[in-house]
Amino acid sequence: MKIFAILCICLAVYLWFPLPRQIPTEPDVVEETSESETESDPSGFDAASRSEILHILEIIQLGLGSGMTISDALEYSKKHSSHAAAHELDQILNQFRLGMPLAHGLEKIAIANPGWRSISDTLITSLSSGSTVSDQLSEVAFILQSSMDTEKLKRIKSVAVKSVLPLGLCFLPAFILLAVIPVIAGLLRGFI
């Protein structure tokens, strides 16, 4: 009876506390954080999550589609974004206002928060070549959304792995009582 109680407590602890997060093995893969979880940068401000960056990307696309310049679209998206993302965009725009090239600020934000890498590369290419960027930003948005969906699917699939242990703990005592003990008892009776 004590063993059964210990197994029940272990099962409850296993189900109550989730497994630790997996660290990506590929250096280019950025781990997704949820809306409430964000990484902190050295200056004390939170880094924007991938979902916040995707939201900003949609605002930038709308701005560029309506005829805004890239700097105006960044300024507009700063006004309509979360605090962490607005802080990162403000760093770009402050450097631009001081006379630095916009591409320099975009490169710095991509280094500070790798979630911006694909967006900043696309915008830098557009700034240097003068080409339209709406189609490329649509592709970047699709890639970001599909990578976020893949991460969510991985977390959903991990539930199946975590649920195997409680299921095994439920069936293991019954298997031992109904299959293993009668076989051992039959073998012992044959030897005696």
N, C-alpha and C positions, 0 to 999 in steps of 0.2 A: 504494500500500500504506500509506503514511503517512496519507493522508486517511482510509482505512478504519479505521486504528488510532485516529485522533483521534475519528472518529464513534463508535467503540465506547466510548471513554473518556467522551465526552459522554453517551452513552446510559446508561452505568453511573452516572454522577453524577446524571443526571436521575431515574433510578429509585431511587437510594439516598436522596437528600434530597427530602422532600416539599415541595410548594408551600406558601407562607406561608398562614396562616389568613385567611379573608375577614372583613372587618369589616362588621357589619350596618349597613345604611343607615337602617333605621327606628329611631327613638329608643326605642321601647317594646320592641323585640326584645332579649332578653338572650342573649348567646352562651353556648351550653352548654359546660361543661368536663367532661372525663372524671373518673373517680374520683380519679386521681392529680394532675390539674391543678386548681388552685384559684387564685382571685384573692386578693391580699393587701389588707387594709384598712390605714389609716394607723397603727393601734395595734400592728401587727406580727402580728396573728392572721390566719389564713386565713379567707376567706369560704366559706360552705358552697356546694357545687355544687348544681345543680338536681336531681341524682339523690338527694343527701343530703336536700334539702328535701322531695322526694317521699316518701322513706322516713319522715321525721318527720311528714309530713301523714297518712300511713297510721296511725302510732302515735297521733296526736292524734284521728283519727277513731275508733279503737278505744276510746280513753279516754272520749271524749264519748258514744260509743254505750253504754258500760257505766255511765254516770251520773255521771261526774266533771264537775267544773266546768272552765272553760277554763283557769284557772290551775293546777289539779291535773293536767290533761292535758298542759299545757306542761312542768310539773315532771317528770312521768313520762316524757315523750318526751325530755327533756334527759338523763335517766339512761341511755336506750337509743339514743343517737345518737353520731355521730362527734365528735371533739374540736372541730372548727370549728363545727359546728352547735350543740354543747352550749354553746360560748362565746357564740354569738349568743342562744340561749335564756336563758342565765344573765343576760345584760344586761337582758332584758325582766323576768325574775323578780326581779332585784335592785332594779330601780326600783319594782316592785310591792310588794316587802317594805318599801321605804322610804316607802310611802304614796302613790306616784304612781298614777294610774289605769292599768290594764292596757292600755287603748287607746293611751295615750301611748307606752308601750314598744313596742307593736306597730307604731305609726307610725314610730318611730325605726329599728326593724330593717328596715322596708320601704325606708326612705331609704338605710340603710347597704348593704343587699344587695337589689337589685330583684327577685331571685328570690322573695322573701317577699311581694311586693306583693299578689298575689291572695289569699293565705292571710290576711294581716293585714287586708285590707279585709273579707273575709268574717267574720273573728272580731270585728272592730270593729263591724260591722253587727249581729252577734248580741248583743254586749255592750250596745249602745245600745238595741236594740229588745226584747231578751229572747226572741227567737225561737230555735227550734231550728236548728242549723247543719249537721246531718249531711248533708242532701241537697245543700246548697250546697258543702260540702267534697268530696263525691263528684264534683260537676261540676268543681270546681277540680282535683282529682286527675286526672280524665279529660283536661282541657285541658293540664295540665302534661305528662302522659304522651304525649299526641299531639304536642305541640310538640317533646318530646325525640325521638320517633320520626321526626318530619319532619326534624330536624337530622341524625339518623343517615342517613336516606335521601338527604339532600343530599350528605353525605360519600361515600356509596356511589356516587352518580351521578357525583361528581367523578373517581372512578377511571376511568370510561369516557373522560372527557375527557383525563386524563393519559396513558392508554394509547394515544391516537391518535398521538402523536409517535414513540414507539418503533416502532409498527407502520409508520408512514410511512418512518422511517429504514431499516427492513428492506426495504421494497419499492421505495424510491426508487432505489438503485443498480441493481437488476435492471431497473426500468423504463427508466432511462437507457441501460443497456447493450443492452437488447433492442428498445427502441422509438425512442428519440431518436437514438442514434448511427447506426443503419441509415438512418433518414430523412435525416439530415444528410449521410451519406456518399452516398446516392442523389442528393441535390440537388447536391452538389459534383461528382459524376461527370457529371451532366447539364450542368453549366456548363463543364466542362473538355473 
